[in-house]
Amino acid sequence: MRLSQEKINEIRQSVDIVDVIGEYLPLEKSGRNYKAICPFHDDKHPSLSISSQKQIYKCFVCGAGGNVYTFLMKYLNISFMDAVKMVADKANIDLSEYDIEPVRVKIDNQYQSLYDIHKEAVRLYNYYLNTKLGLEAKTYLLKRHFNNDIIKEFQIGYAPLESVLYSSFQKLGYKEIDMVKSGLILENNYHSDRFSDRIMFPLFNADGYVIGFSGRIYKPTQTNAKYVNSPESDIFMKGENLYHYHQCREAVKQAGFVYLLEGFMDVIAMYKAGIYNTVAIMGTALTHGHIRLLRRLTHSVYLCLDGDRAGLSAMAKASQQLIDAGFNVSIIVLPDNHDPDEIYELQGEAGLKAILKKTYKPIEFMMDYEYVDTNNYDERKQYMEKMCQHISKLSDNVDKDYYSHLFSQKSGFSFEIIQQRVSGIQQPVIEYTNERKPITYEDKYQKAEHDLLFYMMNSREVALKYEAKAGFMYDDDYRVIASYILDYYRHHSILEVADLIDRVHDEKLISKIIDISQSHLPLECQSQAIDDYITTIGENARKLKKQQLLEQFNYILDPYQKAQILDEILKLNEEQ
């Protein structure tokens, strides 16, 4: 049985769009509505508005908008029916009697075999970890506090000494070119597995698909590289993925922030300590792709990279990138050049949690990181200039004053000199607004069409009056929207914008419908005002018709036809 439009509406009405979007984005109350960082463009200040009253969302910067189905489709890259199924699941509505396929994120067909090959590799590696061949590797994991639940959660496996993937892939009919493209099979004089006698950690993308692996040695006798990672491929790009991302959403929502770590072992160490709101970059510097993913999780990031000099350097750069992108940033400095995995092994859960409690503001961290312990005047002055630049970027004057005093004590330069330097640094003025941009109209006729559509959305009688007395709009998009409204009223007496959107499959039209529905116009409108809109629209129609007739008149030579055109023009003049 197919889902009817009525059933689709019923499913949509069974949830609040605020609750659904709140599962994916941090929300802030803003008057009657809610706001969030828009995930559909590089947003720095919340520009996505969500209306519980109208059950719609709208970004006043990039124009993205729609209802709960539209959001899920765009955010999760799923089909309309998959979005309906997800909402039904959230509302505990049974759809077993309907013919609906399971929800799945769309995968580019040209890469399907690469995803399938990785899925099969996970299955094989998981199998071998629990065989005699994997016994020594499994024992090592248990000694490192990896219990069976953790092994299952992170789908950890074992790659035997002898190649096992190539023959299995052959039996399943995978093409050799795809095996090599996956990075799991090496092609020399013969085909062999890339990973041999290593504990295998699958690497996932944001949708939970395995896209690569990291293999770790585990025997004291193994002297080759501690970790070997999959090479980048068509599906594995380090700068576009964060480890543990698909598993941490609910934990980040509960905590209100995410720990950004350096590697997957750090994530697992935190998991052992009962800390689940974590993600990790995978062997690369923080990228624009990482920042885009983080925006979908939270506004607040606790930066916790390795405690060595390289980690501190990466932390300094990453903190500034995150601040520039609009995040609230806290920094955790790990002691003795250690990482979270090493700290957990040495100090256990209590020791790791104690260290994580001590956080620094980025400006405090930079004072220590940039500190110059020398009597060389030029180097000390350069240190002062750098820190004055950082202090000048603080938006709160109280913060500027506090950190200027703090820096004076640390550097030995007078507060007055520091304050003077900070005050003299000009910051670029960037204006952000969360308000919708005012709609501009080409002329009074377009404004009349726009405002009439608003009242048509709010009144069936107005829509029927338009149909009877005008029935046409000059603006192409407005004319199509009017037809959708009239069609809607043929089945309903009251129009819900969120339901109307389900009938529209054009993002541009959906955006315009939402803009019109949220116009700052009084809900009550006098009948005379509606008649005036229709009259104005009629005037435009006559004006355009007259222009068309005059163009014809100039190109026609037949006197009789010219007389007919003049007669029509006179009639149009009389109607004015």
C-alpha positions in Angstrom: 0.0 0.0 0.0 1.3 3.5 -0.9 1.3 6.4 1.6 -1.4 8.9 0.9 -0.8 12.7 1.1 -3.1 12.7 4.1 -1.0 10.1 5.9 2.2 12.0 5.1 0.7 15.1 6.6 -0.4 13.2 9.7 3.1 11.9 10.2 4.6 15.4 9.8 2.1 16.8 12.3 3.0 14.1 14.8 6.4 15.7 15.6 7.6 19.2 16.4 10.2 20.4 13.9 12.1 22.1 16.8 12.6 18.7 18.5 13.8 17.0 15.3 16.2 19.7 14.2 17.4 19.9 17.9 18.6 16.3 17.5 21.1 17.5 14.9 21.9 21.1 15.7 22.3 23.1 19.0 19.3 25.5 19.3 18.9 28.8 21.1 15.6 30.4 22.0 15.0 33.6 20.1 11.6 35.2 20.8 8.8 32.9 19.7 11.3 31.0 17.4 14.6 29.1 17.8 17.9 29.8 16.0 20.9 27.7 15.1 24.1 27.9 13.1 23.0 27.0 9.5 24.6 23.7 8.4 24.0 24.5 4.7 26.6 27.3 4.3 29.6 28.6 6.1 27.7 30.2 8.9 29.5 32.0 11.8 26.5 33.5 13.6 23.1 31.7 14.0 21.1 32.5 10.9 18.8 29.5 10.7 15.4 30.3 12.2 13.0 27.5 13.2 9.3 28.2 13.9 7.4 25.8 16.1 4.2 27.7 15.3 4.5 27.3 11.5 6.6 24.1 11.6 9.2 25.5 9.1 12.8 26.6 9.1 14.5 29.3 7.1 18.1 30.6 6.8 18.1 34.3 6.1 21.6 34.2 4.6 21.7 31.2 2.2 17.9 31.0 1.7 17.6 27.3 2.7 14.2 26.5 4.1 11.4 24.0 4.3 9.6 21.7 6.8 10.9 18.8 8.8 11.0 16.5 5.7 13.0 19.0 3.7 15.5 19.5 6.6 16.1 15.7 6.9 16.5 15.3 3.2 19.0 18.1 2.8 20.9 17.5 6.1 21.2 13.7 5.8 21.2 13.4 2.0 18.2 11.0 2.0 15.1 10.7 -0.2 11.7 12.2 0.6 10.2 8.8 1.6 13.2 8.1 3.7 12.6 11.4 5.6 8.9 10.4 6.0 10.0 7.0 7.4 12.4 8.7 9.9 9.8 11.0 11.2 7.3 8.1 11.6 10.0 6.2 13.6 10.5 9.3 15.8 6.8 9.5 16.4 6.4 5.7 16.9 3.9 5.5 14.0 3.7 2.0 12.5 4.1 1.9 8.7 4.5 -1.9 8.4 1.4 -2.1 6.1 3.0 0.4 3.6 5.5 -0.4 1.0 8.5 1.6 2.2 12.2 0.6 1.9 14.5 1.0 4.9 16.1 4.4 5.4 19.5 4.7 3.9 21.9 7.5 3.1 22.4 7.9 -0.6 25.7 6.6 -2.0 27.1 7.6 -5.3 26.7 4.5 -7.4 30.2 4.8 -8.9 31.6 4.2 -5.4 29.3 1.5 -4.2 31.8 -1.3 -4.8 34.4 0.6 -2.7 32.0 0.8 0.2 31.1 -2.9 -0.2 34.7 -3.9 -0.3 35.4 -2.1 3.0 32.3 -3.6 4.6 33.5 -7.1 3.7 37.0 -6.3 5.0 35.5 -5.3 8.4 33.6 -8.6 8.5 36.7 -10.6 7.8 38.9 -8.7 10.2 36.3 -9.1 13.0 36.2 -12.8 12.3 39.9 -13.4 12.4 40.3 -11.5 15.7 38.2 -14.2 17.4 40.1 -17.2 15.8 43.4 -18.9 16.9 45.3 -16.7 14.5 44.1 -13.6 16.3 44.5 -14.9 19.8 47.7 -13.0 20.6 46.2 -9.8 19.2 43.0 -10.2 21.2 45.1 -10.9 24.4 47.0 -7.6 23.8 43.8 -5.7 23.5 42.4 -7.1 26.7 45.6 -6.2 28.5 45.2 -2.6 27.2 41.7 -2.5 28.8 39.8 -3.2 25.5 36.8 -5.3 26.7 34.5 -7.0 24.3 32.0 -4.1 24.4 34.6 -1.7 23.2 35.9 -4.1 20.5 32.3 -4.4 19.3 31.6 -0.6 19.5 34.6 0.3 17.4 34.4 -2.9 15.2 38.1 -3.7 15.9 39.5 -6.7 14.1 42.7 -8.4 13.1 44.6 -8.8 9.8 46.4 -12.1 9.7 50.0 -12.5 8.6 48.9 -14.2 5.4 46.7 -12.3 2.9 43.0 -13.1 3.3 41.2 -10.2 1.6 42.3 -10.7 -2.0 41.0 -14.3 -2.4 37.8 -13.4 -0.6 37.2 -10.3 -2.8 37.8 -12.5 -5.9 35.2 -15.0 -4.8 32.7 -12.2 -4.3 33.3 -11.0 -7.8 34.9 -7.6 -7.1 36.9 -6.1 -9.9 40.7 -6.0 -9.4 40.7 -2.3 -10.3 38.3 -1.6 -7.4 40.3 -3.8 -5.0 43.4 -1.7 -5.7 41.4 1.6 -5.7 40.2 0.7 -2.2 43.8 0.8 -0.9 43.3 -2.6 0.8 45.0 -4.5 -2.0 48.5 -3.9 -3.3 49.4 -4.6 -6.9 53.1 -5.5 -7.5 54.1 -8.7 -9.3 51.2 -10.3 -7.6 48.2 -9.0 -5.5 48.6 -8.9 -1.7 46.8 -7.4 1.3 48.1 -4.0 2.4 47.7 -4.9 6.1 49.5 -7.9 7.6 49.6 -9.1 11.2 48.1 -5.9 12.6 45.2 -5.0 14.9 42.7 -3.2 12.6 40.7 -0.1 13.5 38.0 0.8 10.9 37.7 4.5 10.0 34.2 5.8 9.3 32.7 8.7 7.5 30.0 11.0 8.9 27.2 8.6 7.8 28.8 5.6 9.5 30.2 3.9 6.4 33.7 2.3 6.7 36.0 4.2 4.3 39.5 3.1 5.5 41.6 1.4 8.2 44.4 2.0 10.6 46.5 -1.0 11.4 48.6 -1.2 14.6 51.5 -3.5 15.6 51.0 -5.3 18.9 54.1 -7.5 19.4 57.4 -6.3 21.0 59.2 -8.1 18.2 57.5 -6.0 15.5 59.9 -3.2 14.5 58.1 -1.7 11.5 55.8 1.4 11.7 53.6 1.5 14.7 50.6 2.5 12.6 49.9 2.0 8.9 46.8 3.8 7.5 44.8 3.4 4.3 45.8 5.8 1.6 43.4 8.5 0.6 40.9 7.3 -2.1 37.7 8.3 -3.8 35.8 7.7 -0.5 38.5 8.3 2.1 39.7 11.9 2.5 41.2 12.7 5.8 40.3 16.4 5.6 36.6 15.6 5.1 36.1 13.2 8.0 36.3 13.1 11.8 36.7 9.8 13.7 33.7 8.8 15.9 31.5 11.6 14.3 28.6 9.3 13.5 28.5 7.8 17.0 28.9 10.9 19.1 25.9 13.2 18.2 23.7 12.3 21.2 26.5 12.6 23.7 27.6 16.0 22.3 24.0 17.2 22.5 23.8 16.1 26.2 27.2 17.6 27.1 26.8 20.8 25.1 30.3 20.6 23.7 32.7 18.2 21.9 36.3 17.2 22.6 38.4 17.6 19.5 41.2 15.0 19.8 44.2 14.1 17.6 43.7 10.4 16.9 41.3 7.5 17.1 43.2 5.9 20.0 42.5 9.0 22.1 38.8 8.7 21.3 38.8 5.1 22.5 40.7 6.1 25.6 38.1 8.7 26.4 35.4 6.1 25.7 37.0 3.7 28.2 36.7 6.5 30.8 33.0 7.0 30.1 33.5 10.1 27.9 31.6 9.8 24.6 31.3 13.4 23.3 34.6 13.1 21.3 35.8 13.3 17.7 39.3 13.1 16.3 41.1 14.4 13.2 42.9 11.6 11.4 46.5 12.4 10.8 46.1 15.9 9.3 45.7 19.5 10.3 42.3 20.9 11.0 40.6 21.7 7.7 37.6 23.6 6.4 35.8 20.2 6.0 36.4 19.4 9.7 35.0 22.8 10.7 31.9 22.2 8.5 31.2 18.9 10.3 31.8 20.4 13.7 29.2 23.1 13.0 26.6 20.4 12.7 27.4 19.2 16.2 27.8 22.2 18.5 29.0 25.8 19.0 31.5 24.7 21.7 34.8 22.9 21.1 37.3 21.7 23.8 40.5 21.4 21.9 42.7 18.6 23.3 45.6 17.6 21.1 48.8 15.9 22.1 51.0 17.6 24.7 54.2 17.6 22.7 55.5 20.7 20.8 53.9 19.6 17.6 50.5 19.1 19.3 50.8 22.5 21.0 51.6 24.2 17.6 48.6 22.5 16.0 46.5 23.6 19.0 47.5 27.2 18.5 46.6 27.2 14.8 43.4 25.2 15.2 42.1 27.4 18.1 42.4 30.5 15.9 40.7 28.7 13.0 37.8 27.7 15.2 37.5 31.2 16.8 37.4 32.7 13.3 34.7 30.3 12.4 32.5 31.4 15.3 33.1 28.6 17.8 33.5 29.0 21.6 36.8 27.4 22.2 38.4 26.0 25.4 41.9 24.4 25.4 43.2 21.5 27.5 47.0 21.2 27.7 48.0 17.6 28.4 51.1 17.2 30.7 54.5 15.6 30.0 54.1 15.4 26.2 51.4 12.7 26.7 48.2 12.0 24.8 44.8 10.9 26.3 45.6 7.2 25.6 48.9 7.3 27.4 47.4 9.2 30.4 44.6 6.7 30.7 47.1 3.8 30.7 49.2 5.5 33.4 46.6 7.2 35.6 43.3 5.5 34.7 39.9 7.0 34.4 40.2 9.3 37.5 43.5 10.7 36.3 42.3 11.4 32.8 39.1 13.1 34.0 41.1 15.2 36.5 43.3 16.5 33.7 40.4 17.3 31.4 38.8 19.5 34.1 41.5 22.1 33.8 40.8 24.3 30.7 42.3 27.5 29.3 40.9 30.3 27.3 42.7 30.5 23.9 44.2 33.9 24.9 45.6 32.3 28.1 47.0 29.4 26.1 48.6 31.8 23.6 50.4 33.7 26.4 52.1 30.6 27.5 52.6 29.1 24.0 54.2 32.3 22.6 56.1 33.1 25.8 59.8 34.1 25.3 62.0 33.4 28.2 65.0 35.5 27.2 66.6 38.9 27.9 66.7 39.7 24.2 64.7 42.9 23.9 63.8 42.4 20.3 62.3 39.0 20.9 60.4 40.2 24.0 59.0 43.1 22.0 58.0 40.8 19.2 56.2 38.6 21.8 54.4 41.7 23.1 53.3 42.7 19.6 51.9 39.2 18.9 49.9 39.1 22.1 48.5 42.6 21.7 47.2 41.4 18.3 45.4 38.5 20.0 44.0 40.7 22.8 42.8 43.3 20.3 40.6 40.6 18.7 38.6 40.0 21.9 35.1 41.5 21.5 34.4 42.2 25.2 36.1 45.3 26.7 36.2 43.7 30.1 38.1 40.7 28.7 40.5 43.1 27.0 41.2 44.9 30.2 41.6 41.7 32.3 44.0 40.1 29.8 46.0 43.3 29.3 46.6 43.3 33.1 47.4 39.6 33.1 49.8 40.0 30.1 51.5 43.0 31.8 52.3 40.8 34.8 53.6 38.0 32.7 55.7 40.0 30.2 57.0 42.8 32.3 55.7 45.5 29.9 53.5 48.2 31.5 49.7 48.0 31.3 49.6 51.5 29.8 51.9 50.5 26.9 49.9 47.3 26.3 46.6 49.1 26.4 47.9 51.7 24.0 49.1 49.1 21.6 45.8 47.1 21.8 43.7 50.3 21.3 45.7 51.2 18.2 45.1 48.0 16.4 42.2 48.4 14.0 40.0 45.3 13.5 38.1 44.8 10.2 34.4 45.6 10.7 32.2 42.7 9.8 28.5 43.0 10.2 26.4 39.9 10.9 22.7 39.9 11.1 20.2 37.2 11.9 17.3 39.1 10.5 15.9 38.5 7.1 16.9 40.9 4.4 14.1 43.2 3.4 12.4 42.1 0.2 12.8 44.5 -2.7 10.2 44.8 -5.5 10.7 45.8 -9.0 7.5 47.8 -9.0 4.1 48.2 -7.2 2.7 45.3 -9.3 5.2 42.8 -7.9 4.5 44.0 -4.4 0.8 43.6 -4.9 1.3 40.0 -6.1 3.6 39.2 -3.1 1.2 40.6 -0.5 -1.9 39.0 -2.2 -0.1 35.6 -2.0 0.4 36.2 1.8 -3.3 36.7 2.3 -4.1 33.8 0.0 -2.1 31.6 2.3 -4.1 32.8 5.2 -7.6 32.8 3.7 -9.4 30.4 1.3 -11.8 33.2 0.5 -9.0 35.5 -0.7 -7.6 32.7 -2.8 -11.0 32.0 -4.4 -11.5 35.8 -5.0 -8.1 35.9 -6.8 -9.0 32.9 -8.9 -12.4 34.5 -9.9 -11.3 38.1 -10.5 -7.6 37.8 -11.6 -6.3 34.3 -12.1 -2.9 35.5 -13.3 0.3 36.9 -11.9 3.1 38.4 -14.0 5.9 37.1 -11.8 6.6 33.5 -13.0 7.4 32.2 -9.5 4.4 33.9 -7.9 2.1 32.6 -10.6 3.2 29.0 -9.9 2.9 29.5 -6.1 -0.6 30.8 -6.6 -1.5 27.7 -8.5 -0.2 25.5 -5.7 -2.3 27.5 -3.2 -5.5 27.1 -5.3 -4.9 23.4 -5.7 -4.3 23.0 -1.9 -7.6 24.7 -1.1 -9.5 22.3 -3.4 -8.9 19.7 -0.7 -8.5 21.8 2.5 -10.2 24.8 4.1 -7.2 26.0 6.0 -3.7 26.1 4.6 -0.6 25.0 6.5 2.6 26.2 5.0 4.5 23.1 6.2 2.0 20.9 4.3 2.0 23.1 1.2 5.8 22.6 1.0 5.4 18.9 0.6 3.7 19.5 -2.8 6.5 21.7 -4.1 9.8 20.1 -5.3 11.7 23.2 -6.2 14.0 24.7 -3.5 13.7 28.2 -5.0 9.9 28.1 -4.8 10.0 26.7 -1.2 12.3 29.5 -0.1 9.9 32.1 -1.6 6.8 30.4 0.0 8.5 30.6 3.4 9.5 34.2 2.8 6.0 35.2 1.8 4.4 33.3 4.8 6.7 35.2 7.2 6.0 38.7 5.8 5.5 41.4 8.3 1.9 42.1 7.3 -1.2 42.2 9.5 -3.1 38.9 9.5 -6.4 40.7 9.2 -6.9 42.5 5.9 -10.0 44.5 4.8 -11.9 43.3 1.8 -11.2 46.6 0.0 -7.4 46.1 0.4 -7.7 42.7 -1.3 -9.8 44.2 -4.1 -7.1 46.9 -4.5 -4.4 44.2 -4.8 -6.4 42.5 -7.5 -7.1 45.8 -9.3 -3.4 46.6 -9.3 -2.6 43.2 -10.7 -5.3 43.8 -13.3 -3.7 47.1 -14.2 -0.4 45.4 -14.8 -2.1 42.8 -17.0 -3.7 45.5 -19.1 -0.5 47.5 -19.2 1.4 44.5 -20.5 -1.3 43.7 -23.0 -1.3 47.2 -24.3 2.5 47.1 -24.8 2.1 43.9 -26.7 -0.6 45.4 -29.0 1.5 48.5 -29.7 4.5 46.3 -30.7 2.2 44.4 -33.1 0.8 47.7 -34.4 4.3 48.9 -35.4 5.0 45.8 -37.4 1.7 45.2 -39.2 1.1 46.8 -42.5 -2.5 45.7 -43.1 -4.8 48.7 -42.4 -7.7 46.5 -41.3 -5.6 44.6 -38.7 -4.2 47.9 -37.5 -7.7 49.2 -36.9 -8.6 46.1 -34.9 -5.5 46.6 -32.7 -6.4 50.2 -32.1 -9.9 49.1 -31.1 -8.5 46.7 -28.6 -6.2 49.4 -27.2 -9.1 51.8 -26.8 -11.1 49.2 -24.9 -8.2 48.6 -22.6 -8.0 52.4 -21.9 -11.7 52.4 -21.1 -11.2 49.6 -18.5 -8.6 51.7 -16.6 
